[in-house]
Amino acid sequence: MKGIRQRRRASGWRELVSRQARGGQTVQAFCEREGISTASFYGWRSRLKQAGDIRTVRQKAPAPGFIDLGELGKPDGTGARFQVRLELGSGMVLSIGRG
């Protein structure tokens, strides 16, 4: 319904921002579905973030829950050689190796 404005409290905007972040929908598509302006959404998201009320949620590729490397060592300290390199994003790399 165009022309009818609904006033929301900060808690209502907090809930909308959280739903959009969890849903993975673009801001524009979410705002169209909810009947709110993108400018208002971005403004409230910025205010809530500055106030520490929300954290930005980024969509990422799913991370593996478990990586089975098999039996890596024996009780006497000997074992197979291995190298594991994980690119964590933002230029951070975790590299673990043995042997």
Kinemage of the C-alpha trace (Angstrom):
@kinemage 1
@onewidth
@group {chain A} dominant
@subgroup {mainchain}
@vectorlist {calphas} color= white
{ca met a 1} P 0.000 0.000 0.000
{ca lys a 2} L 1.666 3.149 -1.127
{ca gly a 3} L 1.112 6.318 0.788
{ca ile a 4} L 0.700 4.661 4.180
{ca arg a 5} L 3.730 5.076 6.380
{ca gln a 6} L 4.361 2.821 9.304
{ca arg a 7} L 6.504 4.134 12.127
{ca arg a 8} L 8.862 1.576 13.587
{ca arg a 9} L 10.863 1.658 16.755
{ca ala a 10} L 14.548 0.738 16.845
{ca ser a 11} L 13.588 -2.781 17.962
{ca gly a 12} L 11.439 -3.210 14.838
{ca trp a 13} L 14.287 -2.081 12.585
{ca arg a 14} L 16.718 -4.337 14.460
{ca glu a 15} L 14.443 -7.292 13.732
{ca leu a 16} L 14.129 -6.337 10.035
{ca val a 17} L 17.894 -5.933 9.628
{ca ser a 18} L 18.510 -9.297 11.306
{ca arg a 19} L 15.927 -11.042 9.114
{ca gln a 20} L 17.445 -9.612 5.945
{ca ala a 21} L 20.955 -10.693 6.985
{ca arg a 22} L 19.846 -14.220 7.889
{ca gly a 23} L 17.744 -14.637 4.759
{ca gly a 24} L 20.499 -13.878 2.284
{ca gln a 25} L 18.176 -11.845 0.054
{ca thr a 26} L 19.456 -8.612 -1.459
{ca val a 27} L 18.543 -5.451 0.426
{ca gln a 28} L 16.534 -4.182 -2.536
{ca ala a 29} L 14.493 -7.393 -2.881
{ca phe a 30} L 13.940 -7.592 0.879
{ca cys a 31} L 12.804 -3.967 1.091
{ca glu a 32} L 10.409 -4.404 -1.841
{ca arg a 33} L 8.896 -7.481 -0.198
{ca glu a 34} L 8.549 -5.685 3.160
{ca gly a 35} L 7.285 -2.443 1.613
{ca ile a 36} L 10.064 -0.261 3.043
{ca ser a 37} L 12.469 2.115 1.345
{ca thr a 38} L 16.051 1.006 0.845
{ca ala a 39} L 17.244 4.405 2.072
{ca ser a 40} L 15.466 3.922 5.407
{ca phe a 41} L 16.780 0.374 5.676
{ca tyr a 42} L 20.399 1.397 5.024
{ca gly a 43} L 20.068 4.357 7.410
{ca trp a 44} L 18.742 2.226 10.257
{ca arg a 45} L 21.237 -0.563 9.589
{ca ser a 46} L 24.061 1.980 9.831
{ca arg a 47} L 22.673 3.509 13.056
{ca leu a 48} L 22.210 0.129 14.689
{ca lys a 49} L 25.685 -0.990 13.677
{ca gln a 50} L 27.266 2.196 15.065
{ca ala a 51} L 25.365 1.718 18.314
{ca gly a 52} L 26.678 -1.847 18.531
{ca asp a 53} L 23.170 -3.319 18.285
{ca ile a 54} L 23.940 -5.448 15.244
{ca arg a 55} L 26.863 -7.075 13.530
{ca thr a 56} L 27.219 -7.246 9.791
{ca val a 57} L 26.643 -10.739 8.513
{ca arg a 58} L 28.370 -11.661 5.281
{ca gln a 59} L 27.373 -14.552 3.126
{ca lys a 60} L 30.269 -16.998 2.812
{ca ala a 61} L 30.833 -20.319 1.224
{ca pro a 62} L 29.980 -23.062 3.682
{ca ala a 63} L 32.973 -24.079 5.759
{ca pro a 64} L 33.686 -27.750 6.252
{ca gly a 65} L 32.733 -28.969 9.690
{ca phe a 66} L 35.465 -31.587 9.846
{ca ile a 67} L 38.523 -32.483 7.790
{ca asp a 68} L 39.680 -36.068 8.307
{ca leu a 69} L 43.448 -36.250 7.929
{ca gly a 70} L 43.634 -39.854 8.987
{ca glu a 71} L 46.143 -41.064 11.533
{ca leu a 72} L 48.861 -38.420 11.552
{ca gly a 73} L 51.222 -39.828 14.088
{ca lys a 74} L 52.227 -42.722 16.217
{ca pro a 75} L 52.812 -42.716 19.969
{ca asp a 76} L 56.608 -42.724 19.418
{ca gly a 77} L 56.436 -39.382 17.562
{ca thr a 78} L 56.951 -40.760 14.064
{ca gly a 79} L 54.313 -40.557 11.416
{ca ala a 80} L 53.273 -39.330 8.030
{ca arg a 81} L 54.310 -35.981 6.607
{ca phe a 82} L 51.515 -33.546 5.903
{ca gln a 83} L 50.820 -29.939 4.966
{ca val a 84} L 47.437 -28.219 5.503
{ca arg a 85} L 46.798 -24.702 4.175
{ca leu a 86} L 43.515 -22.931 4.902
{ca glu a 87} L 42.737 -19.570 3.315
{ca leu a 88} L 40.570 -17.814 5.894
{ca gly a 89} L 39.784 -14.682 3.886
{ca ser a 90} L 40.954 -11.085 4.254
{ca gly a 91} L 44.472 -12.245 3.368
{ca met a 92} L 44.746 -14.550 6.368
{ca val a 93} L 46.191 -18.032 5.806
{ca leu a 94} L 46.578 -20.818 8.363
{ca ser a 95} L 49.315 -23.265 7.451
{ca ile a 96} L 50.054 -26.394 9.493
{ca gly a 97} L 52.673 -28.920 8.552
{ca arg a 98} L 54.720 -31.779 9.850
{ca gly a 99} L 57.669 -33.655 8.462
